[in-house]
Amino acid sequence: MKNRLEELRKQRGIKQEELAAILEVSRQTIGSLENGRYNPSILLAFKIARFFDMPIEDIFIYEEETEREKEE
Amino acid sequence: MKKKNKNLIWYIGFGIAFALILLLFLTDFPDNVDTGIMLFTIPILSVSYTMLMFNKMMRDHDFKVEVMDERNIAIKEKAGSVANYATMFLLACATALFVALKYTLPAIVTGVIYVCNPLIIIVITNKIEKKM
């Protein structure tokens, strides 16, 4: 799953550490989310969406084909 | 409503451990009974101490965030699962070694633990399934 987290964070001029503190997760989690190595839980996704005041689907982009390729 | 003290059980653990240590010093049981009491006391004492310290450290916000971080939890769960396979493999090796050396009792003990593991997994899975 792709996401626009890094882009949105940079747009707002926030550091990874600051975003991590706001979302109450570790900085490493933010890094992993931005790199696409880790997909957040629905709770964290909602927290992120609320923070950026955007719908979840505008931040996290679900691509069925990519997911299927990963599974294969 | 009165707030439940989550550390109470660990303080009780401490109490039990100290009572057992006193028992060791004040009584004159045979050596193997003393060893048994010691083997029973050490985990109670260490778990109680660790949990008390852990709960104390959880008052620190940064530590709490680090512990409750969902990615860290997922990593711990995955690592635990892989470690379980590794432990089972080592246990199987130990059982095979005991059988080869004709150490019947240790072979039975490790063999029973080996067989019990999937049963424990099934029981825990069923319990978790009901909660989720």
Backbone of each chain as ProteinMPNN parsed JSONL, in Angstrom:
{"seq_chain_A": "MKNRLEELRKQRGIKQEELAAILEVSRQTIGSLENGRYNPSILLAFKIARFFDMPIEDIFIYEEETEREKEE", "coords_chain_A": {"N_chain_A": [[0.843, -1.203, 0.0], [0.599, 2.123, -0.943], [1.498, 5.41, 0.293], [0.93, 8.888, 1.192], [2.301, 10.032, 3.188], [4.916, 11.039, 3.823], [5.133, 13.132, 2.002], [2.969, 14.788, 2.811], [3.715, 15.338, 5.414], [6.086, 16.748, 5.04], [5.083, 18.908, 3.643], [3.788, 20.243, 5.653], [5.872, 20.933, 7.184], [6.883, 19.381, 9.298], [8.851, 17.448, 11.543], [9.902, 13.975, 11.55], [10.101, 13.021, 14.155], [8.485, 14.779, 15.547], [5.962, 14.289, 14.416], [5.704, 11.646, 15.174], [5.557, 11.946, 17.954], [3.135, 13.313, 18.191], [1.338, 11.442, 17.175], [1.712, 9.454, 18.94], [3.478, 7.274, 18.524], [6.47, 5.383, 17.694], [9.451, 6.977, 16.325], [10.627, 5.41, 14.455], [8.503, 3.954, 13.477], [7.112, 5.854, 12.013], [9.013, 6.326, 10.043], [9.09, 3.773, 8.816], [6.478, 3.639, 7.874], [6.481, 5.704, 6.024], [8.325, 4.738, 4.196], [6.93, 2.684, 3.199], [7.239, 0.187, 4.183], [5.8, -0.736, 6.257], [2.412, -1.266, 7.048], [-0.144, 0.676, 8.465], [-2.258, 0.127, 11.395], [-5.863, 0.211, 11.424], [-6.678, 2.019, 13.32], [-4.431, 3.666, 13.715], [-4.247, 4.675, 11.154], [-6.584, 6.184, 11.034], [-5.98, 8.064, 13.007], [-3.844, 9.376, 11.797], [-5.133, 10.378, 9.527], [-6.963, 12.103, 10.731], [-5.222, 13.896, 11.904], [-4.03, 15.129, 9.687], [-6.284, 16.128, 8.646], [-7.753, 14.955, 6.57], [-9.407, 12.64, 4.29], [-8.984, 9.099, 4.851], [-8.465, 7.583, 2.532], [-7.269, 9.42, 0.886], [-4.797, 9.644, 1.81], [-3.69, 7.098, 2.187], [-3.064, 4.837, -0.326], [-4.644, 2.3, -1.803], [-3.666, -0.315, -3.767], [-4.879, -2.765, -5.613], [-3.685, -4.596, -7.4], [-0.937, -4.429, -6.85], [-0.9, -5.369, -4.23], [-1.774, -7.971, -4.662], [0.311, -8.957, -6.192], [2.327, -8.901, -4.3], [1.416, -10.844, -2.498], [1.645, -13.076, -4.096]], "CA_chain_A": [[0.0, 0.0, 0.0], [1.359, 3.379, -1.004], [0.888, 6.494, 1.075], [1.478, 10.231, 0.939], [2.655, 10.529, 4.52], [6.145, 11.849, 3.777], [4.797, 14.361, 1.256], [2.103, 15.628, 3.652], [4.502, 15.779, 6.582], [7.018, 17.787, 4.577], [4.264, 20.087, 3.302], [3.491, 20.953, 6.906], [7.151, 21.258, 7.826], [7.009, 18.657, 10.579], [9.877, 16.401, 11.565], [9.393, 12.627, 11.871], [10.012, 12.924, 15.62], [7.305, 15.545, 15.987], [4.759, 13.551, 14.004], [5.656, 10.456, 16.032], [5.086, 12.367, 19.287], [1.711, 13.664, 18.077], [0.558, 10.208, 16.948], [2.092, 8.535, 20.031], [4.165, 6.079, 18.026], [7.912, 5.659, 17.656], [9.916, 7.624, 15.108], [10.899, 4.328, 13.493], [7.231, 3.583, 12.847], [6.844, 6.87, 10.984], [9.966, 6.035, 8.959], [8.641, 2.567, 8.118], [5.236, 3.969, 7.152], [6.84, 6.534, 4.867], [9.019, 3.897, 3.21], [5.993, 1.674, 2.708], [7.604, -1.134, 4.712], [4.816, -1.125, 7.271], [1.062, -0.732, 6.869], [-0.661, 0.964, 9.819], [-3.558, -0.421, 11.793], [-6.934, 1.142, 11.06], [-6.693, 3.08, 14.34], [-3.361, 4.619, 13.417], [-4.613, 5.324, 9.893], [-7.573, 7.22, 11.387], [-5.259, 9.116, 13.739], [-3.072, 10.13, 10.792], [-6.096, 11.117, 8.704], [-7.497, 13.205, 11.551], [-4.176, 14.902, 12.093], [-3.872, 15.896, 8.441], [-7.623, 16.6, 8.303], [-8.029, 14.444, 5.22], [-9.934, 11.267, 4.326], [-7.92, 8.066, 4.85], [-8.124, 7.143, 1.165], [-6.43, 10.432, 0.223], [-3.426, 9.491, 2.348], [-3.247, 5.724, 1.896], [-3.581, 4.429, -1.636], [-4.68, 0.839, -1.913], [-3.603, -0.788, -5.151], [-5.173, -4.193, -5.533], [-2.728, -5.399, -8.177], [0.339, -4.469, -6.122], [-1.103, -6.245, -3.078], [-1.84, -9.338, -5.166], [1.68, -9.32, -6.591], [3.064, -9.139, -3.046], [0.969, -12.131, -1.967], [2.172, -14.14, -4.967]], "C_chain_A": [[0.883, 1.26, 0.0], [0.71, 4.409, -0.081], [1.613, 7.818, 0.803], [1.98, 10.867, 2.24], [3.858, 11.471, 4.493], [5.86, 13.208, 3.115], [3.982, 15.315, 2.135], [2.858, 16.185, 4.854], [5.427, 16.93, 6.181], [6.287, 19.067, 4.206], [3.997, 20.937, 4.539], [4.743, 21.313, 7.691], [7.333, 20.62, 9.195], [8.106, 17.608, 10.453], [9.222, 15.061, 11.903], [9.158, 12.485, 13.372], [8.759, 13.626, 16.131], [6.012, 14.808, 15.649], [4.574, 12.309, 14.884], [5.103, 10.811, 17.412], [3.591, 12.685, 19.258], [0.857, 12.387, 17.968], [0.806, 9.157, 18.034], [2.587, 7.185, 19.51], [5.664, 6.395, 18.001], [8.293, 6.323, 16.329], [10.175, 6.59, 14.015], [9.625, 3.91, 12.756], [6.887, 4.574, 11.736], [7.747, 6.608, 9.771], [9.512, 4.843, 8.13], [7.374, 2.823, 7.302], [5.576, 4.742, 5.878], [7.528, 5.715, 3.777], [8.113, 2.833, 2.615], [6.324, 0.27, 3.188], [6.551, -1.652, 5.674], [3.47, -0.471, 6.975], [0.436, -0.496, 8.24], [-1.954, 0.219, 10.116], [-4.613, 0.616, 11.42], [-6.993, 2.31, 12.058], [-5.647, 4.146, 14.043], [-3.666, 5.38, 12.128], [-5.616, 6.454, 10.152], [-6.895, 8.387, 12.1], [-4.514, 10.015, 12.757], [-4.021, 10.999, 9.957], [-6.664, 12.311, 9.468], [-6.471, 14.316, 11.704], [-4.026, 15.771, 10.843], [-5.204, 16.464, 7.932], [-7.985, 16.222, 6.861], [-8.672, 13.07, 5.323], [-8.789, 10.244, 4.234], [-7.481, 7.733, 3.429], [-7.318, 8.185, 0.384], [-4.984, 10.334, 0.708], [-2.858, 8.117, 1.988], [-3.902, 5.252, 0.61], [-3.477, 2.912, -1.771], [-4.677, 0.444, -3.378], [-3.724, -2.295, -5.146], [-4.116, -5.053, -6.235], [-1.384, -5.53, -7.453], [0.242, -5.432, -4.946], [-1.101, -7.709, -3.512], [-0.449, -9.84, -5.561], [2.521, -9.681, -5.374], [2.737, -10.514, -2.488], [1.557, -13.294, -2.757], [3.676, -14.271, -4.76]], "O_chain_A": [[1.777, 1.421, 0.83], [-0.462, 4.296, 0.276], [2.723, 7.859, 0.272], [2.065, 12.089, 2.357], [3.822, 12.56, 5.067], [6.279, 14.262, 3.593], [4.273, 16.51, 2.194], [2.671, 17.334, 5.256], [5.536, 17.938, 6.879], [6.792, 20.169, 4.42], [3.983, 22.167, 4.484], [4.661, 21.935, 8.751], [7.862, 21.233, 10.122], [8.272, 16.972, 9.412], [8.13, 15.017, 12.469], [8.161, 11.91, 13.808], [8.07, 13.134, 17.024], [5.097, 14.711, 16.467], [3.461, 11.966, 15.281], [4.287, 10.078, 17.971], [2.867, 12.36, 20.199], [-0.201, 12.276, 18.589], [0.178, 8.098, 18.036], [2.182, 6.121, 19.978], [6.074, 7.529, 18.254], [7.558, 6.243, 15.345], [9.976, 6.847, 12.828], [9.66, 3.561, 11.576], [6.431, 4.186, 10.66], [7.299, 6.663, 8.626], [9.539, 4.884, 6.9], [7.211, 2.303, 6.198], [5.037, 4.473, 4.805], [7.339, 5.965, 2.586], [8.477, 2.162, 1.649], [5.782, -0.715, 2.686], [6.424, -2.859, 5.882], [3.397, 0.724, 6.688], [0.482, -1.381, 9.094], [-2.646, -0.252, 9.213], [-4.284, 1.767, 11.135], [-7.314, 3.439, 11.688], [-5.915, 5.345, 14.104], [-3.384, 6.573, 12.019], [-5.516, 7.534, 9.57], [-7.197, 9.55, 11.833], [-4.543, 11.241, 12.864], [-3.761, 12.177, 9.711], [-6.824, 13.397, 8.911], [-6.794, 15.502, 11.644], [-3.911, 16.994, 10.934], [-5.25, 17.178, 6.931], [-8.447, 17.042, 6.068], [-8.507, 12.393, 6.337], [-7.759, 10.505, 3.611], [-6.288, 7.613, 3.147], [-6.749, 7.872, -0.662], [-4.07, 10.876, 0.086], [-1.714, 7.989, 1.551], [-5.126, 5.264, 0.473], [-2.391, 2.337, -1.842], [-5.57, 0.82, -4.137], [-2.811, -3.011, -4.735], [-3.709, -6.097, -5.727], [-0.773, -6.599, -7.442], [1.162, -6.209, -4.685], [-0.524, -8.571, -2.849], [-0.086, -10.987, -5.299], [3.312, -10.624, -5.399], [3.62, -11.257, -2.062], [1.915, -14.334, -2.206], [4.316, -15.108, -5.396]]}, "seq_chain_B": "MKKKNKNLIWYIGFGIAFALILLLFLTDFPDNVDTGIMLFTIPILSVSYTMLMFNKMMRDHDFKVEVMDERNIAIKEKAGSVANYATMFLLACATALFVALKYTLPAIVTGVIYVCNPLIIIVITNKIEKKM", "coords_chain_B": {"N_chain_B": [[-15.922, 4.098, 42.59], [-13.421, 1.909, 43.829], [-10.039, 2.2, 42.818], [-8.348, -0.358, 41.147], [-5.398, -1.888, 42.245], [-2.882, -2.538, 40.118], [-0.434, -3.542, 40.639], [-0.612, -5.125, 42.792], [-0.743, -7.967, 42.683], [1.901, -8.573, 42.036], [3.281, -7.666, 44.252], [2.27, -9.481, 46.051], [3.439, -11.735, 44.985], [6.122, -11.168, 45.581], [5.939, -11.337, 48.356], [5.266, -14.053, 48.688], [7.586, -15.197, 47.62], [9.559, -14.286, 49.442], [8.607, -15.503, 51.744], [9.021, -18.146, 51.071], [11.796, -18.163, 50.895], [12.449, -17.655, 53.542], [11.406, -19.976, 54.599], [13.215, -21.775, 53.567], [15.521, -21.143, 55.033], [14.741, -21.45, 57.683], [13.889, -24.016, 58.046], [14.593, -27.561, 57.964], [14.699, -29.164, 55.56], [15.147, -32.014, 53.307], [17.9, -31.965, 50.896], [17.018, -32.096, 48.186], [14.416, -31.173, 48.337], [14.838, -28.588, 49.196], [16.161, -27.623, 46.912], [14.078, -27.811, 45.081], [12.27, -25.939, 46.188], [13.797, -23.655, 45.883], [13.998, -23.526, 43.088], [11.406, -22.954, 42.542], [11.047, -20.576, 43.806], [12.811, -18.682, 42.63], [11.849, -18.011, 39.908], [9.389, -16.799, 40.654], [10.189, -14.64, 42.205], [11.837, -13.221, 40.376], [10.088, -12.668, 38.247], [8.112, -11.162, 39.565], [9.627, -8.952, 40.438], [10.572, -7.944, 37.965], [8.129, -7.259, 36.731], [7.128, -5.324, 38.47], [9.074, -3.347, 38.174], [8.759, -2.873, 35.469], [6.124, -1.877, 35.344], [6.563, 0.448, 36.762], [8.318, 1.787, 35.084], [6.622, 2.185, 32.983], [5.288, 4.449, 33.604], [6.725, 6.465, 32.584], [6.422, 8.555, 29.854], [7.674, 8.435, 27.263], [8.809, 5.883, 27.275], [6.52, 4.358, 27.509], [5.242, 4.954, 25.081], [7.052, 3.794, 23.348], [6.824, 1.093, 24.081], [4.117, 0.567, 23.64], [3.895, 1.027, 20.984], [2.563, 0.221, 17.862], [3.928, -1.01, 15.75], [6.217, -1.973, 16.982], [5.011, -3.812, 18.682], [3.998, -5.615, 16.8], [6.402, -6.521, 15.728], [7.518, -7.753, 17.972], [5.658, -9.822, 18.351], [5.99, -11.316, 16.003], [8.679, -12.025, 16.245], [8.523, -13.535, 18.562], [7.015, -15.674, 17.671], [8.713, -16.832, 15.753], [10.85, -17.429, 17.426], [9.647, -19.345, 18.973], [9.434, -21.508, 17.182], [12.157, -22.018, 16.879], [12.851, -22.744, 19.491], [11.33, -25.026, 19.757], [12.568, -26.653, 17.889], [15.088, -26.937, 19.051], [14.327, -28.245, 21.356], [13.382, -30.623, 20.3], [15.782, -31.61, 19.313], [17.148, -31.968, 21.736], [15.532, -33.924, 22.886], [15.917, -36.021, 21.098], [18.63, -36.45, 21.502], [18.658, -37.248, 24.202], [17.238, -39.622, 23.974], [18.993, -41.064, 22.379], [21.122, -41.287, 24.126], [20.028, -42.851, 25.972], [18.723, -41.763, 28.168], [16.101, -42.026, 29.795], [14.079, -40.728, 31.46], [14.628, -37.808, 31.229], [14.216, -37.679, 28.458], [11.529, -38.336, 28.232], [10.393, -36.189, 29.625], [11.195, -33.896, 28.077], [10.076, -34.68, 25.676], [7.331, -34.762, 26.289], [6.903, -32.06, 26.811], [7.4, -31.096, 24.259], [5.298, -32.236, 22.839], [3.19, -31.059, 24.136], [3.285, -28.402, 23.381], [1.944, -27.711, 20.803], [-0.659, -28.166, 21.695], [-0.96, -26.286, 23.704], [-0.788, -24.014, 22.123], [-3.151, -24.31, 20.622], [-5.118, -24.071, 22.641], [-4.608, -21.459, 23.599], [-5.019, -20.031, 21.224], [-7.769, -20.521, 20.81], [-8.782, -19.164, 23.029], [-8.008, -16.509, 22.501], [-9.354, -16.146, 20.102], [-11.996, -15.989, 20.949], [-12.022, -13.551, 22.142], [-11.549, -11.8, 20.092]], "CA_chain_B": [[-15.358, 2.744, 42.67], [-12.012, 1.919, 44.212], [-9.139, 1.851, 41.718], [-7.659, -1.618, 41.409], [-3.946, -1.763, 42.17], [-2.403, -3.59, 39.211], [0.823, -4.086, 41.141], [-0.883, -5.94, 43.985], [-0.364, -9.375, 42.464], [3.371, -8.699, 42.042], [3.687, -7.55, 45.665], [1.942, -10.793, 46.649], [4.516, -12.608, 44.493], [7.281, -10.857, 46.415], [5.65, -11.891, 49.69], [5.374, -15.519, 48.615], [9.007, -15.527, 47.414], [10.288, -14.098, 50.7], [8.152, -16.543, 52.67], [9.703, -19.387, 50.675], [13.22, -18.023, 51.266], [12.472, -17.85, 55.005], [11.166, -21.407, 54.793], [14.484, -22.446, 53.259], [16.493, -20.914, 56.095], [14.251, -21.825, 59.011], [13.545, -25.438, 58.141], [15.69, -28.462, 57.624], [14.209, -30.151, 54.593], [16.225, -32.653, 52.537], [18.475, -31.083, 49.869], [16.247, -32.024, 46.938], [13.242, -30.326, 48.602], [15.378, -27.214, 49.182], [16.396, -27.268, 45.505], [12.743, -27.614, 44.492], [11.73, -24.654, 46.685], [14.588, -22.598, 45.242], [13.616, -23.438, 41.677], [10.062, -22.383, 42.531], [11.144, -19.195, 44.309], [13.547, -17.782, 41.715], [10.989, -17.38, 38.887], [8.375, -15.921, 41.274], [10.883, -13.404, 42.611], [12.312, -12.455, 39.227], [8.938, -12.156, 37.482], [7.49, -10.095, 40.363], [10.51, -7.781, 40.401], [10.561, -7.399, 36.603], [6.828, -6.644, 36.444], [7.04, -4.088, 39.259], [9.944, -2.362, 37.516], [8.146, -2.564, 34.179], [4.983, -0.976, 35.594], [7.115, 1.73, 37.189], [8.87, 2.424, 33.878], [5.5, 2.539, 32.101], [4.835, 5.806, 33.962], [7.475, 7.371, 31.712], [5.648, 8.66, 28.608], [8.45, 7.967, 26.104], [8.934, 4.429, 27.383], [5.186, 3.816, 27.236], [5.017, 5.061, 23.631], [7.922, 2.787, 22.724], [6.282, -0.241, 24.361], [2.777, 0.424, 23.062], [3.962, 1.286, 19.552], [1.97, -0.95, 17.2], [4.933, -1.714, 14.931], [7.048, -2.724, 17.927], [4.223, -4.965, 19.14], [3.969, -6.575, 15.684], [7.756, -7.107, 15.64], [7.667, -8.678, 19.109], [4.821, -11.001, 18.102], [6.622, -12.101, 14.95], [9.914, -12.579, 16.81], [8.103, -14.578, 19.5], [6.569, -16.819, 16.892], [9.906, -17.474, 15.172], [11.613, -17.977, 18.559], [8.933, -20.558, 19.39], [9.866, -22.575, 16.268], [13.558, -22.321, 17.189], [12.857, -23.467, 20.767], [10.785, -26.37, 19.504], [13.6, -27.41, 17.185], [16.111, -27.285, 20.041], [13.725, -29.232, 22.254], [13.365, -31.888, 19.556], [17.185, -32.075, 19.294], [17.455, -32.441, 23.088], [14.805, -35.187, 23.074], [16.62, -37.039, 20.3], [19.9, -36.715, 22.184], [18.35, -38.035, 25.411], [16.856, -40.977, 23.54], [20.226, -41.712, 21.913], [21.959, -41.579, 25.3], [19.194, -43.722, 26.817], [18.264, -41.063, 29.373], [14.657, -42.165, 29.578], [13.249, -39.695, 32.113], [14.728, -36.511, 30.538], [13.619, -37.8, 27.117], [10.064, -38.27, 28.411], [10.036, -34.807, 30.016], [11.308, -32.986, 26.919], [9.105, -35.158, 24.681], [5.989, -34.316, 26.707], [6.846, -30.598, 26.575], [7.332, -30.928, 22.808], [3.935, -32.596, 22.407], [2.245, -30.113, 24.76], [3.352, -27.074, 22.757], [0.818, -27.418, 19.899], [-1.912, -28.145, 22.468], [-1.0, -24.964, 24.348], [-1.093, -23.045, 21.05], [-4.58, -24.45, 20.286], [-5.903, -23.514, 23.756], [-4.444, -19.993, 23.598], [-5.694, -19.518, 20.017], [-9.222, -20.521, 21.073], [-9.08, -18.091, 23.997], [-7.873, -15.227, 21.812], [-10.437, -16.083, 19.106], [-13.238, -15.567, 21.608], [-11.909, -12.131, 22.489], [-11.403, -10.956, 18.893]], "C_chain_B": [[-13.854, 2.806, 42.968], [-11.135, 1.456, 43.051], [-8.348, 0.59, 42.078], [-6.15, -1.426, 41.241], [-3.389, -2.904, 41.321], [-1.078, -4.197, 39.665], [0.623, -5.061, 42.293], [-0.402, -7.381, 43.828], [1.151, -9.572, 42.519], [3.932, -8.516, 43.445], [3.395, -8.862, 46.396], [3.016, -11.808, 46.256], [5.787, -12.435, 45.309], [7.128, -11.497, 47.794], [5.842, -13.392, 49.719], [6.844, -15.926, 48.487], [9.794, -15.378, 48.716], [9.892, -15.132, 51.75], [8.857, -17.863, 52.364], [11.185, -19.344, 51.033], [13.375, -18.24, 52.778], [12.324, -19.328, 55.339], [12.462, -22.208, 54.581], [15.463, -22.348, 54.42], [16.045, -21.465, 57.443], [13.935, -23.313, 59.173], [14.731, -26.298, 57.725], [15.187, -29.591, 56.719], [15.396, -30.848, 53.936], [16.677, -31.73, 51.392], [17.616, -30.953, 48.618], [14.979, -31.188, 47.116], [13.673, -28.859, 48.57], [15.59, -26.729, 47.74], [15.068, -26.976, 44.814], [12.157, -26.265, 44.891], [12.469, -23.501, 46.005], [14.18, -22.4, 43.789], [12.226, -22.816, 41.514], [10.115, -20.891, 42.886], [11.747, -18.237, 43.286], [12.642, -17.184, 40.629], [9.949, -16.438, 39.482], [9.003, -14.568, 41.597], [11.265, -12.561, 41.388], [11.151, -11.879, 38.417], [8.288, -10.994, 38.234], [8.308, -8.812, 40.283], [10.457, -7.11, 39.021], [9.252, -6.665, 36.322], [6.644, -5.345, 37.225], [7.863, -2.977, 38.607], [9.323, -1.9, 36.2], [6.98, -1.587, 34.365], [5.445, 0.414, 36.028], [7.63, 2.5, 35.958], [7.764, 2.872, 32.925], [4.916, 3.913, 32.445], [5.563, 6.863, 33.124], [6.817, 7.367, 30.329], [6.389, 8.085, 27.406], [8.568, 6.445, 26.099], [7.609, 3.765, 27.016], [4.885, 3.835, 25.735], [5.809, 3.975, 22.906], [7.343, 1.379, 22.898], [4.962, -0.461, 23.635], [2.756, 0.654, 21.549], [3.528, 0.044, 18.773], [2.969, -1.725, 16.335], [5.842, -2.548, 15.84], [6.315, -3.964, 18.438], [4.205, -6.042, 18.06], [5.323, -7.283, 15.55], [7.943, -8.15, 16.744], [6.876, -9.966, 18.877], [5.457, -11.922, 17.065], [7.867, -12.791, 15.489], [9.587, -13.724, 17.769], [7.713, -15.843, 18.775], [7.759, -17.577, 16.3], [10.731, -18.13, 16.281], [10.973, -19.279, 19.048], [9.348, -21.739, 18.508], [11.291, -23.004, 16.597], [13.649, -23.152, 18.48], [12.36, -24.902, 20.568], [11.817, -27.256, 18.811], [14.677, -27.872, 18.168], [15.613, -28.359, 21.007], [13.688, -30.616, 21.592], [14.768, -32.478, 19.513], [17.555, -32.673, 20.655], [16.79, -33.799, 23.331], [15.534, -36.309, 22.329], [17.932, -37.447, 20.968], [19.684, -37.59, 23.427], [17.992, -39.473, 25.057], [18.116, -41.741, 23.135], [21.117, -42.113, 23.085], [21.255, -42.479, 26.321], [18.879, -43.095, 28.18], [16.738, -41.006, 29.284], [13.849, -41.006, 30.169], [13.382, -38.307, 31.452], [14.078, -36.537, 29.155], [12.101, -37.699, 27.207], [9.648, -36.835, 28.711], [10.077, -33.877, 28.81], [10.301, -33.372, 25.828], [7.698, -34.682, 25.008], [5.845, -32.81, 26.462], [6.67, -30.33, 25.073], [5.91, -31.183, 22.292], [2.917, -31.577, 22.94], [2.184, -28.77, 24.024], [2.205, -26.798, 21.776], [-0.516, -27.344, 20.637], [-2.075, -26.782, 23.146], [-1.379, -23.902, 23.31], [-2.587, -23.09, 20.708], [-5.439, -23.798, 21.368], [-5.832, -21.979, 23.741], [-5.15, -19.375, 22.393], [-7.201, -19.442, 20.237], [-9.615, -19.393, 22.005], [-9.054, -16.728, 23.314], [-8.998, -15.045, 20.795], [-11.725, -15.568, 19.71], [-13.223, -14.083, 21.931], [-11.919, -11.239, 21.255], [-12.609, -11.029, 17.966]], "O_chain_B": [[-13.128, 3.642, 42.43], [-11.433, 0.463, 42.387], [-7.764, 0.486, 43.156], [-5.685, -0.88, 40.241], [-3.409, -4.067, 41.723], [-0.649, -5.23, 39.15], [1.56, -5.736, 42.72], [0.252, -7.938, 44.71], [1.631, -10.604, 42.988], [4.937, -9.132, 43.799], [4.171, -9.298, 47.247], [3.447, -12.626, 47.069], [6.444, -13.407, 45.682], [8.056, -12.111, 48.322], [6.476, -13.944, 50.618], [7.301, -16.862, 49.143], [10.603, -16.242, 49.056], [10.722, -15.58, 52.541], [9.241, -18.602, 53.271], [11.764, -20.357, 51.425], [14.302, -18.912, 53.231], [13.001, -19.863, 56.218], [12.757, -23.164, 55.298], [16.146, -23.314, 54.759], [16.87, -21.896, 58.249], [13.74, -23.804, 60.285], [15.732, -25.805, 57.204], [15.242, -30.774, 57.056], [16.52, -30.349, 53.993], [15.941, -30.837, 50.973], [17.486, -29.869, 48.049], [14.512, -30.562, 46.164], [12.989, -28.005, 48.006], [15.252, -25.598, 47.39], [14.95, -26.013, 44.056], [11.619, -25.538, 44.057], [11.863, -22.507, 45.605], [14.035, -21.273, 43.316], [11.915, -22.227, 40.479], [9.36, -20.073, 42.361], [11.257, -17.123, 43.099], [12.655, -15.968, 40.437], [9.65, -15.397, 38.897], [8.441, -13.511, 41.31], [11.048, -11.349, 41.364], [11.218, -10.741, 37.953], [7.951, -9.971, 37.637], [7.763, -7.726, 40.086], [10.318, -5.892, 38.911], [9.258, -5.578, 35.744], [6.076, -4.381, 36.712], [7.422, -1.833, 38.5], [9.351, -0.718, 35.857], [6.863, -0.599, 33.64], [4.813, 1.421, 35.71], [7.401, 3.702, 35.821], [7.941, 3.817, 32.157], [4.141, 4.473, 31.67], [5.094, 7.992, 32.973], [6.671, 6.315, 29.707], [5.811, 7.336, 26.618], [8.444, 5.802, 25.056], [7.574, 2.754, 26.313], [4.35, 2.873, 25.185], [5.312, 3.328, 21.984], [7.371, 0.573, 21.969], [4.715, -1.534, 23.085], [1.717, 0.492, 20.909], [4.053, -1.048, 18.99], [2.869, -2.945, 16.202], [6.192, -3.681, 15.511], [6.914, -5.026, 18.607], [4.372, -7.227, 18.349], [5.383, -8.486, 15.294], [8.441, -9.252, 16.513], [7.358, -11.062, 19.168], [5.466, -13.142, 17.223], [8.096, -13.974, 15.236], [10.274, -14.745, 17.792], [8.039, -16.949, 19.207], [7.806, -18.807, 16.341], [11.247, -19.235, 16.112], [11.668, -20.198, 19.481], [9.586, -22.838, 19.009], [11.605, -24.194, 16.598], [14.406, -24.119, 18.562], [12.9, -25.852, 21.136], [11.928, -28.447, 19.101], [15.121, -29.02, 18.136], [16.357, -29.249, 21.418], [13.93, -31.636, 22.237], [14.942, -33.688, 19.656], [18.184, -33.728, 20.734], [17.395, -34.706, 23.903], [15.737, -37.399, 22.863], [18.295, -38.623, 20.997], [20.427, -38.542, 23.67], [18.386, -40.415, 25.745], [18.293, -42.905, 23.494], [21.783, -43.148, 23.044], [21.802, -42.816, 27.371], [18.781, -43.784, 29.195], [16.169, -40.048, 28.76], [13.042, -40.382, 29.479], [12.366, -37.683, 31.143], [13.469, -35.557, 28.726], [11.462, -37.062, 26.37], [8.686, -36.323, 28.14], [9.116, -33.154, 28.544], [9.747, -32.509, 25.147], [6.957, -34.253, 24.123], [4.816, -32.342, 25.975], [5.899, -29.459, 24.67], [5.396, -30.458, 21.44], [1.92, -31.274, 22.285], [1.159, -28.088, 24.042], [1.549, -25.763, 21.889], [-1.397, -26.568, 20.267], [-3.161, -26.203, 23.165], [-2.184, -23.01, 23.583], [-3.217, -22.049, 20.526], [-6.376, -23.061, 21.06], [-6.849, -21.295, 23.855], [-5.798, -18.335, 22.51], [-7.838, -18.444, 19.902], [-10.642, -18.741, 21.812], [-9.943, -15.9, 23.512], [-9.533, -13.948, 20.636], [-12.461, -14.809, 19.079], [-14.269, -13.435, 21.987], [-12.256, -10.059, 21.345], [-12.627, -10.375, 16.924]]}, "name": "protein", "num_of_chains": 2, "seq": "MKNRLEELRKQRGIKQEELAAILEVSRQTIGSLENGRYNPSILLAFKIARFFDMPIEDIFIYEEETEREKEEMKKKNKNLIWYIGFGIAFALILLLFLTDFPDNVDTGIMLFTIPILSVSYTMLMFNKMMRDHDFKVEVMDERNIAIKEKAGSVANYATMFLLACATALFVALKYTLPAIVTGVIYVCNPLIIIVITNKIEKKM"}
